[in-house]
Structures are given as structure tokens and as C-alpha cells.
Amino acid sequence: MDLRSGDYGAAGTPTGAALLERHGCTQCAERNVNEQSGGQKQLVCVLALLATEPSFLLMDEPFSCLDLPTYRRIMALPERAVMASHDFELLAEFDRIIWLDQGYIRLDGRPAEVLPAYRAHATIVGAGDSLTSG
């Protein structure tokens, strides 16, 4: 997809400049990719995914290395998201957390239920870790 194209696809799907404009990112079309910050590149990648109108987004640590304004822009997107993260502050904002442990669901519920259990487990497991033990 050419992000500088302002037209719409055959099914009325916004492309290029229309998508960037809707999300307040028209300045990204004016600069070469290597002139953009890491956060801008990440945001443009997420917007390119949105052009396909997915049912949900699947993201792995999507907010690492983002500045606060870009983080807020991505968090404000109306799309449903499934993401892997170890950021407890971020996870506390979600409706539901699924804690995966060695490929199995260990706990599934609200942040107030899952995060304390995960922290307790991490403390126990970390106690025997050669990196954290003295």
C-alpha cells in the first residue's frame, strides 16, 4: 500500500493518505521512512494493518520504545487487540488478561485477579534465578 495515496479502495476501505489523515499522521507521508522516529514507524505499521480492516490486532510488546503521545494514539484506536506484554501498568488498563505459562493458560480474568497472582509467581520463580540470587 502506498501511504501517500489518498483514494479509497473498491470496497470503500480508506487507503494511504486518508488513513493517515484520520489518525492525525499526515506528516509521516511527507518524510522518508529512515527519517521517522521509531515510534512513528511503529504507528505507521499499525495503521497499515488497520487498512485491511482486521477483526482484531495481534501484537507482541507493541509499546516498547514508544513516546507517550504515540502510546496514547495506539491505545486510543477502537480496534480490539490481543497483545503479549510484560508491562504491568499497561496490562492493568485492559478488561481481560490471559496469563500463559509454558504454552498453557495459567489464569484468565480481570487484571485485579491475574496480576497479583502473576507477581507472586514471578517472585517465587525469580528467587531461584541465578541472575536475581546473590
C-alpha positions in Angstrom: 0.0 0.0 0.0 1.3 3.5 -0.9 0.7 5.6 2.2 0.7 8.7 0.1 -2.3 7.7 -2.0 -5.4 9.4 -0.7 -8.0 7.4 -2.5 -10.3 4.6 -1.3 -10.3 1.0 -2.3 -13.1 -0.7 -4.3 -15.0 -1.6 -1.1 -14.7 1.9 0.4 -11.7 1.0 2.5 -9.5 4.0 3.3 -6.0 3.8 1.9 -2.9 5.8 2.2 -3.3 9.5 3.0 -7.0 9.0 4.1 -5.9 6.6 6.8 -3.0 8.8 7.9 -5.2 11.8 8.0 -7.9 10.1 10.0 -5.3 9.3 12.7 -3.5 12.6 12.6 -0.4 11.3 10.9 -0.2 13.1 7.6 3.4 14.3 8.4 4.5 10.7 8.1 3.7 10.6 4.4 6.0 13.6 3.8 9.2 12.0 5.2 11.2 9.0 4.1 10.9 6.1 6.5 14.5 6.4 7.7 13.8 10.0 8.7 11.0 9.0 11.1 11.3 8.1 14.8 10.9 4.5 15.9 7.5 5.4 17.4 6.4 6.9 14.1 7.5 3.9 12.2 5.6 1.6 14.6 2.5 3.7 14.4 2.5 3.7 10.6 2.9 -0.1 10.7 -0.1 -0.4 12.9 -2.1 1.9 10.6 -1.1 -0.1 7.6 -2.6 -3.2 9.4 -5.8 -1.2 10.0 -6.2 -0.7 6.3 -7.0 -4.4 6.0 -9.9 -3.8 8.5 -9.0 -6.7 10.8 -11.4 -8.1 13.4 -8.7 -7.6 16.0 -5.0 -6.9 16.2 -2.4 -9.4 17.4 0.7 -7.5 18.7 3.8 -8.5 20.6 5.1 -5.9 23.0 3.7 -3.1 20.8 4.6 -0.2 23.1 8.3 -0.9 23.6 10.3 2.2 22.7 7.3 4.5 22.2 7.0 8.0 23.4 3.9 8.9 25.4 1.9 10.6 22.6 2.4 7.7 20.2 1.5 5.2 23.0 -1.7 7.2 23.6 -2.6 7.2 19.9 -2.3 3.5 19.6 -4.2 2.9 22.9 -7.0 5.1 21.6 -7.5 3.0 18.5 -11.0 1.5 18.5 -9.9 -1.9 17.3 -9.8 -4.9 19.6 -6.3 -6.0 20.5 -4.7 -9.2 21.7 -1.1 -8.5 22.8 1.8 -10.0 24.6 3.3 -7.8 27.2 5.2 -7.8 30.5 4.2 -4.1 31.2 2.1 -4.3 34.4 0.9 -0.7 34.1 -0.3 -1.3 30.6 -1.9 -4.6 31.5 -3.8 -3.0 34.4 -5.7 -0.9 31.8 -7.2 -3.9 30.0 -10.5 -5.7 30.5 -9.1 -9.2 30.4 -5.7 -10.8 30.9 -4.8 -14.3 29.9 -1.6 -15.5 31.7 0.2 -18.0 29.5 2.9 -20.2 31.1 4.8 -22.7 29.0 2.1 -22.8 26.4 -0.8 -23.3 28.8 -3.4 -20.9 30.2 -2.5 -20.5 33.9 -5.1 -17.9 34.7 -7.8 -15.9 32.7 -9.6 -13.0 34.2 -9.6 -9.3 35.2 -6.3 -7.5 35.9 -7.1 -7.3 39.6 -7.2 -11.1 39.8 -4.4 -12.1 37.3 -1.7 -9.5 38.0 -1.2 -10.2 41.8 -1.1 -13.9 41.1 1.5 -13.4 38.4 3.6 -11.1 40.6 3.6 -13.7 43.4 4.6 -16.5 41.0 7.3 -14.3 39.4 8.7 -13.6 42.9 8.9 -17.3 43.7 10.4 -18.3 40.4 12.8 -15.3 40.5 14.1 -16.3 43.9 15.8 -19.3 42.4 17.1 -17.5 39.3 20.9 -17.1 39.2 20.5 -13.6 37.9 18.5 -12.4 40.9 20.0 -14.5 43.7 23.1 -13.2 45.4 
